[in-house]
Amino acid sequence: MVVAMLCVGSGLRSSPDAVPLLRDSPQKVAVDQGRGFGPALDDGAAGRVPGEFEKKDALLLGVNELIEHHPETLAEIVAALAGRTRIIALISKPEQEQQTLDLLRSRDLEAGTIRFFLWPAASMWVQDFGPRFVVDGGPHVVDFEYRVPGREVENQLPMAFAATFGMKIAHCHLVMEGGNCLSNGRGLCISSTTLIDQNKEHGQDAPAIGRMLNRYFGFSKWSYILPITGETTGHIDLFLNIGGPHTAFLAAYDPGEDRDNAARMDANAKMLSEIITEDGRPLEIVRIRQPAARDGSWRSYTNVVYGNDVLLVPQFPDFSPELDRQALEIYRRAFPERRVVGIDSSKIVAKRGGLHCLSLSIPELPGPR
């Protein structure tokens, strides 16, 4: 099998001298199939997607389910962000506003920096269906296609959000969930190959995806890697996060517990290390050991929340306390200037998500603070 790096020019035309990147034996297909660089993209005219590690105006948080089913997790998140990052709380029923305020008061937590956004979404995974923000002078919203059966209300949230805050909006036919599109803030997009698979079902190939990433999001480079074997969403945020323009945190698995994903993540690490960022520096890959899904739940230490001067890291004290400790140590070494806080995510992981899935960075928001 050949995985090729496509070298294309302006307008994403196919190049006659695309060169092979890897050549694999049939025995290695299960590990390496699908890794590669997308078509080279033009300099984005749309602006840029800020990195989640950058300073933000607010964080959109899926409070709708948290307040009903996971109030302790909600209280931990609010306490960790208090005084650093204001929260826009997505609620699905009016009474959830008072429920949230009562919870915070019972914990002696300040509620003055929380604003509520009422929208009848059933899901708390706002990262996947919420608005994407592109900064070009001022911010605007990009509305992509969130095609999850029974979730049309969620798919309409970006339009509702833009209308409420008086923001410009661009509609994009890219089929995507937000947990599968990460930015280094400098024109680089990293996704899993699930992005290609989802769009292929709707007649859009890799060059078409590349054109949309460039036109609507301003990305000038796109790389895609293999998702976790056996995990059903294919989302990249369950095994990768971008912590700076030149730094990515990538999962590692013990081959004695999960041989397939240990090999797959090692192959992904090699692929990512070949990325050269906009200023000519290679992408540094920091590995974080994650537990195997022995009970069917994919516990992730890369599914983090970057707040202002704070980092929220999932913890699973009843399942992998030693790996919890190691993850916190790695992030504290990497970010001595940030307060690194562990958040017990034991209950929400059973719903196939984590802290990052619950949240969405808002780089700039119109209106009073």
C-alpha positions, 0 to 999 in steps of 0.5 A: 500500500502507498500513502502519498503526500500530495504536492499541489499548487494554487487552487488545489490542482493535483500535482504530477509529481506527488511522491510516495510517503510510506510503502507498507507490506500487507501485514502492516496495513492495519497499522498504517492505512490512511495516514498522510498529508492532505493536499497543500492548501492556499494561504487562507483568506478566511482568517484563522482558527485560534488554538485552544491554548490561546487566551479566550473570551469565554468557554461554551459549556454543555450544562444541559446534561451536566446539571441534570446528571453530573452536578458534581462534575459541573461544580468541579469545572466551574471551581477550576475556571473561576476567576480565569475564564467566563462560562457561557452555559448551554441549557435546554430548559429555563429552570436549569439556570436556577438549578445551576445557580443553586448548585454554585451557591451551595458550593460557595462558588461565584456565579457572576461570570456565568451567562446562560444560553437557552437552546433545546439541545439534548446533547451536552457534547457542544464541542461536536456541534457548536459554532466554530470561530474564525478570527479575521479582525473580528470573529465570525462563525462557521456552520458546518454539517453536523449529521447525527441522526435525531440531532437536527436541533444541535445542528442549528445551534451555530446559527442560533448563536451567531444570531443571538450575538450579532455575529457574521456566519458562513455556511460550509458543507463540510460534514464534521464533528468538532472533536475531530478538527484541531488547530495549532492557531497558525494554519495547521489542521489535524484530523483523523481519517474519519473526516475523510470517511464521513465526507466520502459518504456525501460525495466529497473527496480529500481535495474537496475537504481541503478546499473547504478547510482552506476557504472557510477556516483559513487552514493552509496545511492539513494532516490526518492520522488514524483514529483509535481502533475500536472507538466508535466516534473516530474523534481525534481529541480522544487521543491528541490535543495541540498545546502550542503552535509547535507542540502536540500531546499524543496518547500512548498505549501499553502494547501488553494491554492494547497491541493494536492501538499501541502500534497505531499511536506509534505510527501516528507519532511518526507521522506527526513528527514529519509536520513542519509548522508555518515558521519552519519548526517541526511539531514536537510530540509529547506522549501520554500513556492512556489506559486500555478500554478493558470495560469498553470505555475510552479514558483519555488524558488528551481530552483536556480543557484549556482555560485562561492560565489553567488546564483541566485534565480528566482523572479516573481515580477508581480505574487508573490512579497511577496514570492519572498522576503521570498525566498531571505531571506531564502537563505540569512540566509542559505548562509551568505557567498554568494551574493544572487541575485534575477533574474526576471524569469517571461518570461522563466517560461512560457516555463516550466523551470527556472534558473537551467534548463538553466545551468549546473555546470562544476567542472573542464575544461581542457585547459587555463582559 
